Amino acid sequence: MDPSQSFQQGPHPAQSVVAVQPTVFVTAAPLPNPVPDYMGYSIFIMLCCCWPLGIAALVYSCFTRDANHLGQRHLAEKNSKRARILNHVGLGIGICLITVIIISQIVNSK
């Protein structure tokens, strides 16, 4: 074979051609204006009012914080709303329970 001739090798007829594409990494940036996560409110409700609802609210507060960090505004808003609702319900139940306990103590002491 003459060195001045170019030789191009192609795939064998029984082989298929595989094209490799470059890997693309998409990174999400934290939200510039994060949605409130109500973490402190959730901890207060968990410790002082109604611990089952406080724990659930705390979980949604953590989900909100994660969604804020990942830049997922819709998910952060949804989880924030659930945490706020659970906190409000837990506060209402806690206030009702404390009121019932105080009234029962006053009635029983007479």
Biopython code that builds the backbone (N, CA, C, O; Angstrom):
import numpy as np
from Bio.PDB.StructureBuilder import StructureBuilder

atoms = [
    (1, "MET", "N", (0.853, -1.162, 0.000)),
    (1, "MET", "CA", (0.000, 0.000, 0.000)),
    (1, "MET", "C", (0.900, 1.226, 0.000)),
    (1, "MET", "O", (1.903, 1.277, 0.712)),
    (2, "ASP", "N", (0.541, 2.173, -0.778)),
    (2, "ASP", "CA", (1.322, 3.404, -0.933)),
    (2, "ASP", "C", (1.057, 4.318, 0.261)),
    (2, "ASP", "O", (-0.105, 4.564, 0.585)),
    (3, "PRO", "N", (2.136, 4.850, 0.951)),
    (3, "PRO", "CA", (1.925, 5.709, 2.116)),
    (3, "PRO", "C", (1.208, 7.007, 1.787)),
    (3, "PRO", "O", (0.689, 7.650, 2.699)),
    (4, "SER", "N", (1.155, 7.417, 0.541)),
    (4, "SER", "CA", (0.472, 8.666, 0.203)),
    (4, "SER", "C", (-1.040, 8.473, 0.146)),
    (4, "SER", "O", (-1.787, 9.451, 0.164)),
    (5, "GLN", "N", (-1.489, 7.251, 0.080)),
    (5, "GLN", "CA", (-2.923, 6.988, 0.071)),
    (5, "GLN", "C", (-3.440, 6.994, 1.507)),
    (5, "GLN", "O", (-2.804, 6.458, 2.414)),
    (6, "SER", "N", (-4.581, 7.596, 1.688)),
    (6, "SER", "CA", (-5.176, 7.580, 3.032)),
    (6, "SER", "C", (-6.112, 6.389, 3.145)),
    (6, "SER", "O", (-6.776, 5.980, 2.192)),
    (7, "PHE", "N", (-6.127, 5.874, 4.314)),
    (7, "PHE", "CA", (-6.960, 4.715, 4.573)),
    (7, "PHE", "C", (-7.919, 5.067, 5.702)),
    (7, "PHE", "O", (-7.488, 5.463, 6.784)),
    (8, "GLN", "N", (-9.205, 4.924, 5.456)),
    (8, "GLN", "CA", (-10.204, 5.225, 6.477)),
    (8, "GLN", "C", (-10.905, 3.934, 6.830)),
    (8, "GLN", "O", (-11.431, 3.222, 5.976)),
    (9, "GLN", "N", (-10.890, 3.662, 8.113)),
    (9, "GLN", "CA", (-11.506, 2.423, 8.572)),
    (9, "GLN", "C", (-12.928, 2.706, 9.014)),
    (9, "GLN", "O", (-13.165, 3.653, 9.764)),
    (10, "GLY", "N", (-13.840, 1.934, 8.579)),
    (10, "GLY", "CA", (-15.244, 2.081, 8.961)),
    (10, "GLY", "C", (-15.678, 0.890, 9.795)),
    (10, "GLY", "O", (-14.893, -0.030, 10.026)),
    (11, "PRO", "N", (-16.903, 0.901, 10.238)),
    (11, "PRO", "CA", (-17.378, -0.223, 11.042)),
    (11, "PRO", "C", (-17.512, -1.485, 10.197)),
    (11, "PRO", "O", (-17.743, -1.443, 8.989)),
    (12, "HIS", "N", (-17.360, -2.566, 10.869)),
    (12, "HIS", "CA", (-17.556, -3.855, 10.230)),
    (12, "HIS", "C", (-19.035, -3.961, 9.869)),
    (12, "HIS", "O", (-19.881, -3.463, 10.612)),
    (13, "PRO", "N", (-19.362, -4.587, 8.766)),
    (13, "PRO", "CA", (-20.774, -4.644, 8.355)),
    (13, "PRO", "C", (-21.695, -5.253, 9.415)),
    (13, "PRO", "O", (-22.884, -4.936, 9.434)),
    (14, "ALA", "N", (-21.189, -6.108, 10.287)),
    (14, "ALA", "CA", (-22.045, -6.739, 11.296)),
    (14, "ALA", "C", (-22.134, -5.903, 12.574)),
    (14, "ALA", "O", (-22.899, -6.241, 13.477)),
    (15, "GLN", "N", (-21.354, -4.806, 12.661)),
    (15, "GLN", "CA", (-21.356, -3.983, 13.868)),
    (15, "GLN", "C", (-22.225, -2.750, 13.672)),
    (15, "GLN", "O", (-22.362, -2.235, 12.562)),
    (16, "SER", "N", (-22.812, -2.287, 14.776)),
    (16, "SER", "CA", (-23.595, -1.054, 14.716)),
    (16, "SER", "C", (-22.747, 0.104, 15.225)),
    (16, "SER", "O", (-21.809, -0.094, 15.996)),
    (17, "VAL", "N", (-23.078, 1.291, 14.796)),
    (17, "VAL", "CA", (-22.330, 2.483, 15.187)),
    (17, "VAL", "C", (-22.967, 3.050, 16.451)),
    (17, "VAL", "O", (-24.187, 3.200, 16.523)),
    (18, "VAL", "N", (-22.141, 3.364, 17.445)),
    (18, "VAL", "CA", (-22.617, 3.951, 18.698)),
    (18, "VAL", "C", (-22.042, 5.356, 18.797)),
    (18, "VAL", "O", (-20.824, 5.538, 18.799)),
    (19, "ALA", "N", (-22.912, 6.337, 18.879)),
    (19, "ALA", "CA", (-22.465, 7.724, 19.024)),
    (19, "ALA", "C", (-22.495, 8.088, 20.501)),
    (19, "ALA", "O", (-23.508, 7.877, 21.168)),
    (20, "VAL", "N", (-21.417, 8.621, 21.010)),
    (20, "VAL", "CA", (-21.334, 9.006, 22.415)),
    (20, "VAL", "C", (-21.570, 10.509, 22.506)),
    (20, "VAL", "O", (-20.907, 11.299, 21.834)),
    (21, "GLN", "N", (-22.530, 10.889, 23.351)),
    (21, "GLN", "CA", (-22.847, 12.296, 23.508)),
    (21, "GLN", "C", (-22.253, 12.804, 24.823)),
    (21, "GLN", "O", (-22.155, 12.052, 25.793)),
    (22, "PRO", "N", (-21.861, 14.066, 24.856)),
    (22, "PRO", "CA", (-21.283, 14.593, 26.091)),
    (22, "PRO", "C", (-22.326, 14.669, 27.205)),
    (22, "PRO", "O", (-23.514, 14.861, 26.946)),
    (23, "THR", "N", (-21.871, 14.518, 28.432)),
    (23, "THR", "CA", (-22.744, 14.592, 29.591)),
    (23, "THR", "C", (-23.000, 16.048, 29.941)),
    (23, "THR", "O", (-22.077, 16.862, 29.978)),
    (24, "VAL", "N", (-24.258, 16.364, 30.194)),
    (24, "VAL", "CA", (-24.632, 17.722, 30.560)),
    (24, "VAL", "C", (-25.126, 17.699, 31.999)),
    (24, "VAL", "O", (-26.037, 16.943, 32.335)),
    (25, "PHE", "N", (-24.533, 18.518, 32.840)),
    (25, "PHE", "CA", (-24.946, 18.618, 34.230)),
    (25, "PHE", "C", (-25.728, 19.907, 34.413)),
    (25, "PHE", "O", (-25.255, 20.990, 34.068)),
    (26, "VAL", "N", (-26.934, 19.779, 34.961)),
    (26, "VAL", "CA", (-27.752, 20.959, 35.238)),
    (26, "VAL", "C", (-27.759, 21.151, 36.747)),
    (26, "VAL", "O", (-28.203, 20.279, 37.495)),
    (27, "THR", "N", (-27.273, 22.276, 37.175)),
    (27, "THR", "CA", (-27.262, 22.560, 38.607)),
    (27, "THR", "C", (-28.306, 23.618, 38.900)),
    (27, "THR", "O", (-28.442, 24.597, 38.166)),
    (28, "ALA", "N", (-29.034, 23.413, 39.972)),
    (28, "ALA", "CA", (-30.054, 24.365, 40.386)),
    (28, "ALA", "C", (-29.467, 25.298, 41.432)),
    (28, "ALA", "O", (-28.726, 24.881, 42.323)),
    (29, "ALA", "N", (-29.809, 26.534, 41.303)),
    (29, "ALA", "CA", (-29.332, 27.526, 42.258)),
    (29, "ALA", "C", (-30.420, 27.761, 43.302)),
    (29, "ALA", "O", (-31.606, 27.636, 42.998)),
    (30, "PRO", "N", (-30.028, 28.099, 44.521)),
    (30, "PRO", "CA", (-31.035, 28.425, 45.538)),
    (30, "PRO", "C", (-31.890, 29.613, 45.093)),
    (30, "PRO", "O", (-31.449, 30.469, 44.327)),
    (31, "LEU", "N", (-33.117, 29.638, 45.593)),
    (31, "LEU", "CA", (-34.017, 30.731, 45.236)),
    (31, "LEU", "C", (-33.495, 32.049, 45.787)),
    (31, "LEU", "O", (-33.048, 32.101, 46.933)),
    (32, "PRO", "N", (-33.543, 33.122, 44.991)),
    (32, "PRO", "CA", (-33.079, 34.416, 45.493)),
    (32, "PRO", "C", (-33.979, 34.957, 46.606)),
    (32, "PRO", "O", (-33.489, 35.592, 47.540)),
    (33, "ASN", "N", (-35.276, 34.717, 46.517)),
    (33, "ASN", "CA", (-36.233, 35.099, 47.564)),
    (33, "ASN", "C", (-36.886, 33.822, 48.081)),
    (33, "ASN", "O", (-37.941, 33.429, 47.583)),
    (34, "PRO", "N", (-36.275, 33.161, 49.081)),
    (34, "PRO", "CA", (-36.820, 31.865, 49.509)),
    (34, "PRO", "C", (-38.186, 32.000, 50.173)),
    (34, "PRO", "O", (-38.515, 33.015, 50.787)),
    (35, "VAL", "N", (-38.957, 30.940, 50.023)),
    (35, "VAL", "CA", (-40.271, 30.840, 50.633)),
    (35, "VAL", "C", (-40.070, 30.568, 52.124)),
    (35, "VAL", "O", (-39.167, 29.812, 52.483)),
    (36, "PRO", "N", (-40.889, 31.163, 53.009)),
    (36, "PRO", "CA", (-40.719, 30.900, 54.449)),
    (36, "PRO", "C", (-40.948, 29.427, 54.767)),
    (36, "PRO", "O", (-41.872, 28.803, 54.245)),
    (37, "ASP", "N", (-40.093, 28.879, 55.633)),
    (37, "ASP", "CA", (-40.213, 27.456, 55.951)),
    (37, "ASP", "C", (-40.880, 27.188, 57.303)),
    (37, "ASP", "O", (-41.197, 26.036, 57.598)),
    (38, "TYR", "N", (-41.100, 28.194, 58.118)),
    (38, "TYR", "CA", (-41.795, 28.075, 59.406)),
    (38, "TYR", "C", (-41.132, 27.058, 60.337)),
    (38, "TYR", "O", (-41.813, 26.367, 61.095)),
    (39, "MET", "N", (-39.817, 26.972, 60.276)),
    (39, "MET", "CA", (-39.087, 25.998, 61.096)),
    (39, "MET", "C", (-39.250, 26.288, 62.591)),
    (39, "MET", "O", (-39.547, 25.382, 63.370)),
    (40, "GLY", "N", (-39.061, 27.535, 62.988)),
    (40, "GLY", "CA", (-39.196, 27.898, 64.404)),
    (40, "GLY", "C", (-40.604, 27.673, 64.922)),
    (40, "GLY", "O", (-40.793, 27.164, 66.026)),
    (41, "TYR", "N", (-41.594, 28.054, 64.123)),
    (41, "TYR", "CA", (-42.995, 27.846, 64.478)),
    (41, "TYR", "C", (-43.278, 26.354, 64.651)),
    (41, "TYR", "O", (-43.977, 25.960, 65.585)),
    (42, "SER", "N", (-42.744, 25.534, 63.769)),
    (42, "SER", "CA", (-42.951, 24.081, 63.845)),
    (42, "SER", "C", (-42.327, 23.500, 65.111)),
    (42, "SER", "O", (-42.920, 22.639, 65.761)),
    (43, "ILE", "N", (-41.140, 23.966, 65.457)),
    (43, "ILE", "CA", (-40.486, 23.473, 66.675)),
    (43, "ILE", "C", (-41.281, 23.883, 67.905)),
    (43, "ILE", "O", (-41.446, 23.087, 68.830)),
    (44, "PHE", "N", (-41.775, 25.119, 67.926)),
    (44, "PHE", "CA", (-42.593, 25.585, 69.046)),
    (44, "PHE", "C", (-43.850, 24.731, 69.189)),
    (44, "PHE", "O", (-44.178, 24.295, 70.292)),
    (45, "ILE", "N", (-44.553, 24.490, 68.089)),
    (45, "ILE", "CA", (-45.781, 23.681, 68.125)),
    (45, "ILE", "C", (-45.465, 22.265, 68.585)),
    (45, "ILE", "O", (-46.222, 21.677, 69.357)),
    (46, "MET", "N", (-44.355, 21.721, 68.116)),
    (46, "MET", "CA", (-43.980, 20.357, 68.496)),
    (46, "MET", "C", (-43.698, 20.264, 69.996)),
    (46, "MET", "O", (-44.092, 19.288, 70.635)),
    (47, "LEU", "N", (-43.034, 21.247, 70.555)),
    (47, "LEU", "CA", (-42.640, 21.180, 71.964)),
    (47, "LEU", "C", (-43.714, 21.666, 72.931)),
    (47, "LEU", "O", (-43.771, 21.190, 74.065)),
    (48, "CYS", "N", (-44.562, 22.596, 72.514)),
    (48, "CYS", "CA", (-45.465, 23.242, 73.471)),
    (48, "CYS", "C", (-46.949, 22.976, 73.268)),
    (48, "CYS", "O", (-47.720, 23.111, 74.218)),
    (49, "CYS", "N", (-47.370, 22.608, 72.086)),
    (49, "CYS", "CA", (-48.813, 22.535, 71.852)),
    (49, "CYS", "C", (-49.305, 21.132, 71.509)),
    (49, "CYS", "O", (-50.026, 20.505, 72.285)),
    (50, "CYS", "N", (-48.913, 20.663, 70.364)),
    (50, "CYS", "CA", (-49.429, 19.378, 69.865)),
    (50, "CYS", "C", (-48.306, 18.684, 69.120)),
    (50, "CYS", "O", (-48.068, 18.971, 67.947)),
    (51, "TRP", "N", (-47.613, 17.773, 69.788)),
    (51, "TRP", "CA", (-46.396, 17.209, 69.199)),
    (51, "TRP", "C", (-46.632, 16.408, 67.922)),
    (51, "TRP", "O", (-45.767, 16.452, 67.047)),
    (52, "PRO", "N", (-47.754, 15.668, 67.744)),
    (52, "PRO", "CA", (-47.900, 14.948, 66.461)),
    (52, "PRO", "C", (-47.987, 15.895, 65.260)),
    (52, "PRO", "O", (-47.338, 15.674, 64.238)),
    (53, "LEU", "N", (-48.788, 16.941, 65.392)),
    (53, "LEU", "CA", (-48.888, 17.895, 64.285)),
    (53, "LEU", "C", (-47.608, 18.714, 64.164)),
    (53, "LEU", "O", (-47.235, 19.124, 63.064)),
    (54, "GLY", "N", (-46.938, 18.953, 65.281)),
    (54, "GLY", "CA", (-45.671, 19.668, 65.243)),
    (54, "GLY", "C", (-44.597, 18.890, 64.494)),
    (54, "GLY", "O", (-43.802, 19.473, 63.757)),
    (55, "ILE", "N", (-44.575, 17.583, 64.683)),
    (55, "ILE", "CA", (-43.602, 16.745, 63.963)),
    (55, "ILE", "C", (-43.904, 16.765, 62.462)),
    (55, "ILE", "O", (-42.993, 16.886, 61.643)),
    (56, "ALA", "N", (-45.185, 16.646, 62.106)),
    (56, "ALA", "CA", (-45.556, 16.684, 60.689)),
    (56, "ALA", "C", (-45.193, 18.041, 60.081)),
    (56, "ALA", "O", (-44.681, 18.110, 58.964)),
    (57, "ALA", "N", (-45.462, 19.118, 60.823)),
    (57, "ALA", "CA", (-45.122, 20.457, 60.334)),
    (57, "ALA", "C", (-43.614, 20.612, 60.201)),
    (57, "ALA", "O", (-43.134, 21.258, 59.269)),
    (58, "LEU", "N", (-42.870, 20.027, 61.123)),
    (58, "LEU", "CA", (-41.406, 20.097, 61.058)),
    (58, "LEU", "C", (-40.876, 19.379, 59.812)),
    (58, "LEU", "O", (-39.932, 19.846, 59.175)),
    (59, "VAL", "N", (-41.483, 18.260, 59.475)),
    (59, "VAL", "CA", (-41.077, 17.522, 58.269)),
    (59, "VAL", "C", (-41.321, 18.381, 57.026)),
    (59, "VAL", "O", (-40.460, 18.470, 56.151)),
    (60, "TYR", "N", (-42.497, 19.011, 56.952)),
    (60, "TYR", "CA", (-42.786, 19.867, 55.796)),
    (60, "TYR", "C", (-41.905, 21.113, 55.795)),
    (60, "TYR", "O", (-41.576, 21.630, 54.728)),
    (61, "SER", "N", (-41.524, 21.595, 56.956)),
    (61, "SER", "CA", (-40.587, 22.722, 57.017)),
    (61, "SER", "C", (-39.236, 22.322, 56.444)),
    (61, "SER", "O", (-38.606, 23.102, 55.729)),
    (62, "CYS", "N", (-38.791, 21.113, 56.754)),
    (62, "CYS", "CA", (-37.523, 20.622, 56.180)),
    (62, "CYS", "C", (-37.636, 20.445, 54.665)),
    (62, "CYS", "O", (-36.700, 20.766, 53.932)),
    (63, "PHE", "N", (-38.779, 19.935, 54.194)),
    (63, "PHE", "CA", (-38.995, 19.799, 52.759)),
    (63, "PHE", "C", (-38.969, 21.165, 52.081)),
    (63, "PHE", "O", (-38.426, 21.309, 50.986)),
    (64, "THR", "N", (-39.559, 22.172, 52.737)),
    (64, "THR", "CA", (-39.560, 23.527, 52.192)),
    (64, "THR", "C", (-38.143, 24.066, 52.095)),
    (64, "THR", "O", (-37.765, 24.662, 51.087)),
    (65, "ARG", "N", (-37.368, 23.856, 53.136)),
    (65, "ARG", "CA", (-35.982, 24.334, 53.141)),
    (65, "ARG", "C", (-35.177, 23.665, 52.019)),
    (65, "ARG", "O", (-34.385, 24.322, 51.343)),
    (66, "ASP", "N", (-35.383, 22.361, 51.826)),
    (66, "ASP", "CA", (-34.682, 21.652, 50.750)),
    (66, "ASP", "C", (-35.090, 22.174, 49.374)),
    (66, "ASP", "O", (-34.242, 22.376, 48.505)),
    (67, "ALA", "N", (-36.398, 22.393, 49.180)),
    (67, "ALA", "CA", (-36.879, 22.895, 47.888)),
    (67, "ALA", "C", (-36.342, 24.306, 47.627)),
    (67, "ALA", "O", (-36.005, 24.636, 46.490)),
    (68, "ASN", "N", (-36.260, 25.138, 48.666)),
    (68, "ASN", "CA", (-35.669, 26.469, 48.507)),
    (68, "ASN", "C", (-34.221, 26.358, 48.056)),
    (68, "ASN", "O", (-33.772, 27.096, 47.178)),
    (69, "HIS", "N", (-33.502, 25.434, 48.660)),
    (69, "HIS", "CA", (-32.085, 25.262, 48.337)),
    (69, "HIS", "C", (-31.883, 24.742, 46.910)),
    (69, "HIS", "O", (-30.900, 25.082, 46.253)),
    (70, "LEU", "N", (-32.823, 23.915, 46.438)),
    (70, "LEU", "CA", (-32.716, 23.345, 45.094)),
    (70, "LEU", "C", (-33.333, 24.234, 44.021)),
    (70, "LEU", "O", (-33.270, 23.906, 42.836)),
    (71, "GLY", "N", (-33.930, 25.360, 44.424)),
    (71, "GLY", "CA", (-34.510, 26.279, 43.452)),
    (71, "GLY", "C", (-35.869, 25.872, 42.928)),
    (71, "GLY", "O", (-36.266, 26.324, 41.854)),
    (72, "GLN", "N", (-36.591, 25.039, 43.643)),
    (72, "GLN", "CA", (-37.900, 24.558, 43.202)),
    (72, "GLN", "C", (-38.999, 25.356, 43.911)),
    (72, "GLN", "O", (-39.510, 24.938, 44.950)),
    (73, "ARG", "N", (-39.354, 26.505, 43.336)),
    (73, "ARG", "CA", (-40.296, 27.422, 43.987)),
    (73, "ARG", "C", (-41.668, 26.788, 44.194)),
    (73, "ARG", "O", (-42.238, 26.910, 45.279)),
    (74, "HIS", "N", (-42.209, 26.117, 43.184)),
    (74, "HIS", "CA", (-43.565, 25.541, 43.311)),
    (74, "HIS", "C", (-43.629, 24.539, 44.460)),
    (74, "HIS", "O", (-44.558, 24.577, 45.267)),
    (75, "LEU", "N", (-42.656, 23.652, 44.536)),
    (75, "LEU", "CA", (-42.624, 22.656, 45.605)),
    (75, "LEU", "C", (-42.417, 23.324, 46.964)),
    (75, "LEU", "O", (-43.017, 22.911, 47.956)),
    (76, "ALA", "N", (-41.579, 24.345, 47.013)),
    (76, "ALA", "CA", (-41.345, 25.058, 48.274)),
    (76, "ALA", "C", (-42.619, 25.744, 48.748)),
    (76, "ALA", "O", (-42.923, 25.721, 49.940)),
    (77, "GLU", "N", (-43.364, 26.349, 47.838)),
    (77, "GLU", "CA", (-44.615, 27.017, 48.217)),
    (77, "GLU", "C", (-45.639, 26.012, 48.727)),
    (77, "GLU", "O", (-46.336, 26.278, 49.706)),
    (78, "LYS", "N", (-45.733, 24.861, 48.069)),
    (78, "LYS", "CA", (-46.698, 23.832, 48.482)),
    (78, "LYS", "C", (-46.361, 23.307, 49.874)),
    (78, "LYS", "O", (-47.243, 23.189, 50.724)),
    (79, "ASN", "N", (-45.090, 22.993, 50.110)),
    (79, "ASN", "CA", (-44.687, 22.471, 51.416)),
    (79, "ASN", "C", (-44.784, 23.538, 52.506)),
    (79, "ASN", "O", (-45.115, 23.225, 53.650)),
    (80, "SER", "N", (-44.500, 24.781, 52.164)),
    (80, "SER", "CA", (-44.613, 25.871, 53.125)),
    (80, "SER", "C", (-46.063, 26.046, 53.575)),
    (80, "SER", "O", (-46.340, 26.245, 54.758)),
    (81, "LYS", "N", (-46.975, 25.969, 52.618)),
    (81, "LYS", "CA", (-48.402, 26.107, 52.946)),
    (81, "LYS", "C", (-48.857, 24.978, 53.863)),
    (81, "LYS", "O", (-49.609, 25.213, 54.809)),
    (82, "ARG", "N", (-48.409, 23.753, 53.590)),
    (82, "ARG", "CA", (-48.792, 22.622, 54.452)),
    (82, "ARG", "C", (-48.219, 22.771, 55.855)),
    (82, "ARG", "O", (-48.901, 22.485, 56.839)),
    (83, "ALA", "N", (-46.977, 23.214, 55.950)),
    (83, "ALA", "CA", (-46.371, 23.417, 57.268)),
    (83, "ALA", "C", (-47.128, 24.484, 58.039)),
    (83, "ALA", "O", (-47.378, 24.319, 59.233)),
    (84, "ARG", "N", (-47.500, 25.585, 57.373)),
    (84, "ARG", "CA", (-48.234, 26.665, 58.042)),
    (84, "ARG", "C", (-49.607, 26.186, 58.520)),
    (84, "ARG", "O", (-50.015, 26.492, 59.641)),
    (85, "ILE", "N", (-50.317, 25.441, 57.678)),
    (85, "ILE", "CA", (-51.638, 24.934, 58.065)),
    (85, "ILE", "C", (-51.519, 23.989, 59.261)),
    (85, "ILE", "O", (-52.284, 24.105, 60.219)),
    (86, "LEU", "N", (-50.573, 23.060, 59.213)),
    (86, "LEU", "CA", (-50.384, 22.135, 60.330)),
    (86, "LEU", "C", (-50.029, 22.879, 61.606)),
    (86, "LEU", "O", (-50.500, 22.515, 62.684)),
    (87, "ASN", "N", (-49.205, 23.917, 61.502)),
    (87, "ASN", "CA", (-48.846, 24.700, 62.676)),
    (87, "ASN", "C", (-50.055, 25.431, 63.246)),
    (87, "ASN", "O", (-50.237, 25.463, 64.463)),
    (88, "HIS", "N", (-50.885, 26.018, 62.385)),
    (88, "HIS", "CA", (-52.076, 26.720, 62.861)),
    (88, "HIS", "C", (-53.047, 25.758, 63.552)),
    (88, "HIS", "O", (-53.601, 26.077, 64.604)),
    (89, "VAL", "N", (-53.246, 24.587, 62.957)),
    (89, "VAL", "CA", (-54.141, 23.591, 63.555)),
    (89, "VAL", "C", (-53.575, 23.114, 64.889)),
    (89, "VAL", "O", (-54.313, 22.990, 65.867)),
    (90, "GLY", "N", (-52.276, 22.847, 64.934)),
    (90, "GLY", "CA", (-51.645, 22.418, 66.187)),
    (90, "GLY", "C", (-51.750, 23.471, 67.268)),
    (90, "GLY", "O", (-51.960, 23.137, 68.434)),
    (91, "LEU", "N", (-51.609, 24.741, 66.905)),
    (91, "LEU", "CA", (-51.751, 25.829, 67.877)),
    (91, "LEU", "C", (-53.178, 25.900, 68.389)),
    (91, "LEU", "O", (-53.402, 26.078, 69.587)),
    (92, "GLY", "N", (-54.153, 25.761, 67.484)),
    (92, "GLY", "CA", (-55.563, 25.774, 67.897)),
    (92, "GLY", "C", (-55.881, 24.631, 68.848)),
    (92, "GLY", "O", (-56.556, 24.829, 69.858)),
    (93, "ILE", "N", (-55.399, 23.442, 68.533)),
    (93, "ILE", "CA", (-55.636, 22.287, 69.414)),
    (93, "ILE", "C", (-54.958, 22.507, 70.760)),
    (93, "ILE", "O", (-55.542, 22.206, 71.801)),
    (94, "GLY", "N", (-53.742, 23.024, 70.752)),
    (94, "GLY", "CA", (-53.026, 23.284, 72.005)),
    (94, "GLY", "C", (-53.732, 24.302, 72.868)),
    (94, "GLY", "O", (-53.850, 24.117, 74.080)),
    (95, "ILE", "N", (-54.206, 25.385, 72.255)),
    (95, "ILE", "CA", (-54.936, 26.407, 73.026)),
    (95, "ILE", "C", (-56.223, 25.827, 73.594)),
    (95, "ILE", "O", (-56.560, 26.088, 74.749)),
    (96, "CYS", "N", (-56.953, 25.038, 72.793)),
    (96, "CYS", "CA", (-58.189, 24.406, 73.282)),
    (96, "CYS", "C", (-57.904, 23.461, 74.440)),
    (96, "CYS", "O", (-58.619, 23.472, 75.442)),
    (97, "LEU", "N", (-56.869, 22.646, 74.309)),
    (97, "LEU", "CA", (-56.530, 21.714, 75.392)),
    (97, "LEU", "C", (-56.146, 22.443, 76.678)),
    (97, "LEU", "O", (-56.582, 22.061, 77.764)),
    (98, "ILE", "N", (-55.345, 23.472, 76.559)),
    (98, "ILE", "CA", (-54.936, 24.227, 77.741)),
    (98, "ILE", "C", (-56.143, 24.903, 78.379)),
    (98, "ILE", "O", (-56.254, 24.941, 79.604)),
    (99, "THR", "N", (-57.052, 25.437, 77.558)),
    (99, "THR", "CA", (-58.265, 26.072, 78.087)),
    (99, "THR", "C", (-59.140, 25.052, 78.810)),
    (99, "THR", "O", (-59.654, 25.337, 79.891)),
    (100, "VAL", "N", (-59.312, 23.880, 78.232)),
    (100, "VAL", "CA", (-60.126, 22.831, 78.875)),
    (100, "VAL", "C", (-59.487, 22.398, 80.188)),
    (100, "VAL", "O", (-60.199, 22.193, 81.172)),
    (101, "ILE", "N", (-58.188, 22.257, 80.231)),
    (101, "ILE", "CA", (-57.501, 21.853, 81.458)),
    (101, "ILE", "C", (-57.657, 22.921, 82.532)),
    (101, "ILE", "O", (-57.912, 22.593, 83.691)),
    (102, "ILE", "N", (-57.510, 24.178, 82.173)),
    (102, "ILE", "CA", (-57.654, 25.261, 83.157)),
    (102, "ILE", "C", (-59.079, 25.324, 83.687)),
    (102, "ILE", "O", (-59.289, 25.460, 84.892)),
    (103, "ILE", "N", (-60.068, 25.227, 82.787)),
    (103, "ILE", "CA", (-61.472, 25.268, 83.221)),
    (103, "ILE", "C", (-61.791, 24.077, 84.105)),
    (103, "ILE", "O", (-62.483, 24.231, 85.112)),
    (104, "SER", "N", (-61.302, 22.884, 83.755)),
    (104, "SER", "CA", (-61.584, 21.705, 84.586)),
    (104, "SER", "C", (-60.918, 21.825, 85.958)),
    (104, "SER", "O", (-61.476, 21.355, 86.950)),
    (105, "GLN", "N", (-59.767, 22.428, 86.034)),
    (105, "GLN", "CA", (-59.106, 22.629, 87.322)),
    (105, "GLN", "C", (-59.877, 23.619, 88.181)),
    (105, "GLN", "O", (-59.994, 23.439, 89.393)),
    (106, "ILE", "N", (-60.402, 24.666, 87.549)),
    (106, "ILE", "CA", (-61.181, 25.663, 88.298)),
    (106, "ILE", "C", (-62.461, 25.039, 88.804)),
    (106, "ILE", "O", (-62.830, 25.253, 89.958)),
    (107, "VAL", "N", (-63.166, 24.256, 87.955)),
    (107, "VAL", "CA", (-64.424, 23.622, 88.353)),
    (107, "VAL", "C", (-64.170, 22.592, 89.453)),
    (107, "VAL", "O", (-64.953, 22.509, 90.399)),
    (108, "ASN", "N", (-63.110, 21.815, 89.356)),
    (108, "ASN", "CA", (-62.822, 20.768, 90.347)),
    (108, "ASN", "C", (-62.344, 21.335, 91.666)),
    (108, "ASN", "O", (-62.457, 20.663, 92.691)),
    (109, "SER", "N", (-61.811, 22.554, 91.679)),
    (109, "SER", "CA", (-61.307, 23.116, 92.925)),
    (109, "SER", "C", (-62.411, 23.726, 93.768)),
    (109, "SER", "O", (-62.170, 24.044, 94.933)),
    (110, "LYS", "N", (-63.612, 23.904, 93.233)),
    (110, "LYS", "CA", (-64.717, 24.519, 93.990)),
    (110, "LYS", "C", (-65.479, 23.499, 94.756)),
    (110, "LYS", "O", (-66.440, 23.837, 95.447)),
]
sb = StructureBuilder()
sb.init_structure("model")
sb.init_model(0)
sb.init_chain("A")
sb.init_seg("    ")
for serial, (resi, resn, name, xyz) in enumerate(atoms, 1):
    if name == "N":
        sb.init_residue(resn, " ", resi, " ")
    sb.init_atom(name, np.array(xyz, "f"), 0.0, 1.0, " ", f" {name:<3s}", serial, name[0])
structure = sb.get_structure()
